[in-house]
Amino acid sequence: MTLADAVAVAMFVGVIAYAVLGGADFGSGFYDLTAGSGWRGGELRTRIDHSMGPVWEANHVWLIFVLVIWWTGFPTAFAAAMTTLFVPLMLALTGIVLRGASFAFRKYAETFSQARLFGAIFAGSSFITPFFLGTSAGAIASGRVPASGYGDPVGSWINPTSLVGGCLAVTTSVFLAGVFLTADADRARSHRLAERLRRRTLAVGVSAGIIVFAGLYPILRDAPTLSHGLLGAALPLMGVAALAGAGTSFLLYRRSFSLARVSAAAAVTAVVAGWGVGQYPWLLVDQLTINDAAGAKTTLAGLVVVIAAAVVIVLPALAYLLRLTQTEKWSRA
């Protein structure tokens, strides 16, 4: 493994972390949108606010981590992607801004109408961001981002692989959010709410599984390099994703909610890792390999030092934050 490979692996670990933690955050917008009215809707929205409150901003640490490593460690690939995919990336950024603002403003709305408006913006933007991030990933994976940049600003992300990627990002986020919210409701002894969420999450899980494996067909025809990798080196990871996804549904059916969270995270991790392994050694598929796109060795060495420092300093703090939220200690302080 070269120094560039090591930095790329660290960057992709950040992608996986954002897909799991940030995905569960974004997916909660679906349950907020479909919560209904009256006390039933209020109960679910209160649970969403309670679950997201301490961690919704912390999840974006992973996105910042990925972007910083990308533009400093692989500047040529970063410039190519930004100049080609500026439309979906700007839409994803718009979703992040609108979502954060509406989530905060809803708590201080002066009227019920204002609260409904901010709630609708929060829910809608929760779909926008993962969808357009997924289409951007699909553009890169299907070889539509030229090494020189300034590729097709529309066709690069409106194509079969990109649309599958966007739909997959949304459904897996909704599935993760449902599993996590169900476990949170059960831990808080809101058993009726947990049962409602359990049934809905099982239905979403079936939909996510269909999209994951039905989406392989258009990818096989539209992205030959990626599909060759998925059916080759990444095939064991696809098997793990299938087993973990089925196991999550079984655990939800058996009401083993804590274990279901672990298997759900494992399923999403396997899917995203399979994408990375499937397109290796390409950073921009069919355009730039990891080593070709790498910056100066001194920069890569500095990034390795920074990454090691982040592991020592940042990860323990994030782990403690998650521990507080999972034991409810923060709400009793």
Secondary structure, 3 states (H helix, E strand, C coil): CCHHHHHHHHHHHHHHHHHHHHHHHHHHHHHHHCCCCHHHHHHHHHHHHHHHCCCCCCCHHHHHHHHHHHHHHCHHHHHHHHHHCHHHHHHHHHHHHHHHHHHHHHCCCCCHHHHHHHHHHHHHHHHHHHHHHHHHHHHHHCCCCCCCCCCCCCCCCCCHHHHHHHHHHHHHHHHHHHHHHHHHHHHCCCHHHHHHHHHHHHHHHHHHHHHHHHCHHHHHHHCHHHHHHHCCCCHHHHHHHHHHHHHHHHHHHCCCHHHHHHHHHHHHHHHHHHHHHHHCCEEECCCEEHHHHCCCHHHHHHHHHHHHHHHHHHHHHHHHHHHHHHHCHHHHC
